[in-house]
Amino acid sequence: MAMVRVQVRASDALVAEGLTSYLSGHPEITVVGENSHDVADVLVLETDRLSFEVMAKMRHLAATVDRPTVLVISEIDESQLLVLVENRVVAILPRVTVNRERIVHSVLAAASGGSVMPARVMGDLLGQIRRMQREILEPNGLTPSGLTSREIEVLRLMADGMDTNQIAENMRYSVRTVKTIIYGVMDRYQLRNRSHVVAYAVRAGVI
């Protein structure tokens, strides 16, 4: 595995020193400073709680550099979980549980595209996603993929080999409506043609 470059940001200098000590002792990890010219592969962020200032910093960091974040935190509210995921947090470690093994494991998992979440946090996050789907997406005809239920049905029929006229007849739509749906998906996701549309839907897991 290539060397993983990690940047540590903590609310306290002693905590930052401790986390840096844990990480720098691993042969596959190197810790880079905040002002280093080396771009970090993973950010380790430590804080007591998610204040407005901390959230603003996280949004700025996520918008500036596309890298995963390992969050070390004392207390967290269930309502903040989706915001954390939106801002590239892939691992959450309660501060009282942090040791060398846990922080190293979380950093290496984040660097390889993985995620490390406590079971309770994962359960809360899945619960939020289900509520969002039930209370917001479904009443508006939307799905977690960003496609409407009508768009998904058109894509399924396309994948079954139906042409525009057949899809229109099957769904009792006009041919013009079906074309509008297809071209709307193509334009929104910058897809080249109908084959590309079907391939995208398959990769997204909606058909």
C-alpha positions in Angstrom: 0.0 0.0 0.0 1.3 3.5 -0.8 2.1 5.9 2.0 -1.0 7.6 3.4 -0.6 11.3 4.0 -2.6 12.5 7.0 -3.4 15.9 8.3 -4.4 16.3 12.0 -6.6 19.1 13.2 -7.6 19.2 16.8 -9.2 21.6 19.3 -6.3 21.2 21.7 -2.5 21.1 21.0 -2.0 18.2 23.4 -4.7 16.1 21.7 -3.2 16.9 18.3 0.2 15.8 19.6 -1.3 12.5 20.9 -3.1 11.7 17.6 0.0 12.6 15.6 2.1 10.3 17.8 -0.4 7.4 17.3 -0.3 7.9 13.5 3.3 8.7 12.8 4.4 5.4 14.4 2.7 3.4 11.7 5.0 2.5 8.7 2.3 3.2 6.1 1.3 6.6 7.4 3.0 10.0 7.3 1.6 13.1 9.1 1.8 16.4 7.2 1.4 19.8 8.7 -1.5 22.2 8.0 0.9 24.4 6.0 2.6 21.6 4.2 2.8 21.7 0.4 1.9 17.9 0.5 -1.8 17.4 0.0 -3.1 15.0 2.7 -5.0 11.9 1.6 -7.0 11.8 4.8 -8.0 14.5 7.3 -8.3 13.6 11.0 -10.5 16.2 12.8 -10.9 16.2 16.6 -13.5 18.3 18.4 -15.6 18.2 21.5 -18.9 18.8 19.7 -20.2 20.1 16.3 -20.5 23.8 16.9 -21.5 26.2 14.2 -17.8 27.1 13.7 -16.7 23.5 13.4 -19.4 22.7 10.9 -18.4 25.8 8.9 -14.8 24.7 8.9 -15.8 21.2 7.7 -17.9 22.6 4.9 -15.0 24.7 3.8 -12.5 21.9 3.9 -14.9 19.5 2.0 -15.4 22.1 -0.7 -11.7 22.9 -1.0 -10.2 19.5 -1.1 -12.0 16.2 -2.0 -10.6 13.9 0.8 -12.2 11.7 3.4 -12.4 12.8 7.0 -12.0 10.8 10.2 -13.9 12.6 13.0 -12.9 12.2 16.6 -15.6 13.6 18.8 -16.8 13.6 22.4 -20.5 14.0 21.7 -22.7 13.9 18.6 -26.3 14.5 17.9 -28.3 12.1 15.6 -29.6 15.1 13.6 -26.0 16.0 12.5 -25.1 12.6 10.9 -26.4 13.3 7.4 -24.6 16.6 7.3 -21.3 14.9 8.3 -21.7 12.3 5.5 -22.4 15.2 3.1 -19.1 16.7 4.2 -17.0 13.6 3.5 -16.9 12.2 7.0 -16.4 8.4 6.5 -15.3 7.4 10.1 -16.6 8.6 13.5 -14.6 7.7 16.6 -16.0 8.6 20.1 -13.0 10.2 21.8 -13.1 8.0 24.9 -12.6 4.9 22.6 -9.6 6.3 20.7 -6.3 4.4 20.9 -3.5 3.7 18.5 -5.1 0.7 16.9 -8.5 2.3 16.3 -7.2 5.6 14.8 -4.8 3.8 12.5 -7.5 1.4 11.4 -9.9 4.2 10.7 -7.3 6.2 8.7 -6.3 3.3 6.6 -9.9 2.3 5.9 -10.7 5.9 4.9 -7.7 6.0 2.6 -8.8 2.8 0.8 -12.4 4.1 0.3 -13.9 2.3 3.4 -15.9 3.6 6.4 -15.8 3.0 10.1 -18.9 3.8 12.1 -20.0 2.7 15.6 -23.0 0.4 15.4 -25.3 2.9 17.1 -24.2 5.7 14.8 -24.8 3.5 11.7 -28.2 2.6 13.0 -29.1 6.2 13.6 -27.9 7.2 10.1 -29.9 4.4 8.4 -32.9 5.5 10.4 -32.5 9.1 9.2 -32.2 7.9 5.6 -35.4 5.8 5.9 -37.3 8.8 7.4 -36.0 11.1 4.7 -37.2 8.6 2.0 -40.6 8.1 3.7 -41.3 11.8 4.6 -39.6 13.8 1.8 -38.7 11.7 -1.2 -41.7 9.4 -1.6 -44.4 12.1 -1.2 -42.7 14.0 -4.0 -42.2 11.0 -6.3 -38.4 11.0 -5.7 -35.9 8.3 -4.8 -32.5 8.3 -3.1 -30.9 8.0 -6.5 -32.2 11.5 -7.5 -34.5 9.9 -10.2 -38.2 10.1 -10.0 -40.3 6.9 -9.9 -41.5 7.8 -13.4 -38.0 8.1 -14.7 -37.0 4.8 -13.2 -39.9 3.0 -14.8 -39.0 4.5 -18.2 -35.4 3.4 -17.8 -36.5 -0.1 -16.8 -38.5 -0.5 -19.9 -35.6 0.8 -22.0 -33.4 -1.8 -20.4 -36.0 -4.4 -21.4 -35.4 -3.4 -25.0 -38.5 -1.4 -25.6 -38.4 1.6 -28.0 -40.0 4.9 -27.3 -43.4 4.0 -28.9 -43.6 0.8 -26.9 -42.7 2.6 -23.6 -45.4 5.2 -24.3 -48.0 2.5 -24.9 -47.0 0.5 -21.9 -47.1 3.6 -19.5 -50.0 5.2 -21.3 -48.0 8.3 -22.0 -47.5 10.2 -25.2 -44.4 9.6 -27.2 -43.4 13.2 -26.6 -43.7 12.8 -22.8 -41.4 9.7 -22.9 -38.9 11.5 -25.0 -38.9 14.4 -22.6 -38.3 12.1 -19.7 -35.4 10.4 -21.4 -33.8 13.6 -22.6 -34.3 15.1 -19.2 -32.2 12.3 -17.5 -29.6 12.6 -20.3 -29.2 16.3 -19.8 -29.2 16.2 -16.0 -26.5 13.6 -15.7 -24.6 14.5 -18.9 -25.2 11.1 -20.6 -24.4 10.7 -24.3 -27.1 8.4 -25.6 -29.8 5.9 -24.5 -27.3 3.1 -24.0 -25.3 5.4 -21.7 -28.6 6.2 -19.8 -29.3 2.5 -19.2 -25.7 1.8 -18.2 -25.9 4.7 -15.7 -29.1 3.4 -14.2 -27.6 -0.1 -13.8 -24.5 1.3 -12.0 -26.7 3.4 -9.8 -28.6 0.3 -8.8 -32.0 1.6 -9.8 -32.8 -1.1 -12.4 
